[in-house]
Every structure is written in structure tokens, then in C-alpha cells.
Amino acid sequence: MSLLWLAFAILLLPALWFLVAPLRRARLVLCP
């Protein structure tokens, strides 16, 4: 079970990063 969760996290974290990075850039542009 733990290996399944580990693989899930490894797949999910990059997806979250790519979703959050543009939001951070937009926030920096809107509120310097």
C-alpha cells in the first residue's frame, strides 16, 4: 500500500507544481 501511495505522490507532485507555478507568476505580476 505504501508503495502505491509513494508512486501516486511522485506522479501528483509535479502536476501540482506545474499548476501552481503559473499562479505564483501571476500573483507576482499582479502584486509586485
HUGI-V754914 format. One record per residue. N is the residue number from 1. PHI is phi in degrees with one decimal (* if undefined). Layout:
BEGIN
n = <N	N>
phi = <PHI	PHI>
END
This chain:
BEGIN
n = <1	2	3	4	5	6	7	8	9	10	11	12	13	14	15	16	17	18	19	20	21	22	23	24	25	26	27	28	29	30	31	32>
phi = <*	-63.2	-65.6	-64.0	-64.6	-62.8	-63.0	-61.5	-64.7	-62.7	-79.2	-82.6	-60.4	-61.4	-63.3	-63.3	-62.0	-69.1	-78.7	-82.4	-56.4	-63.3	-65.4	-64.3	-63.9	-62.4	-65.1	-65.9	-72.2	-74.8	-126.7	-70.5>
END
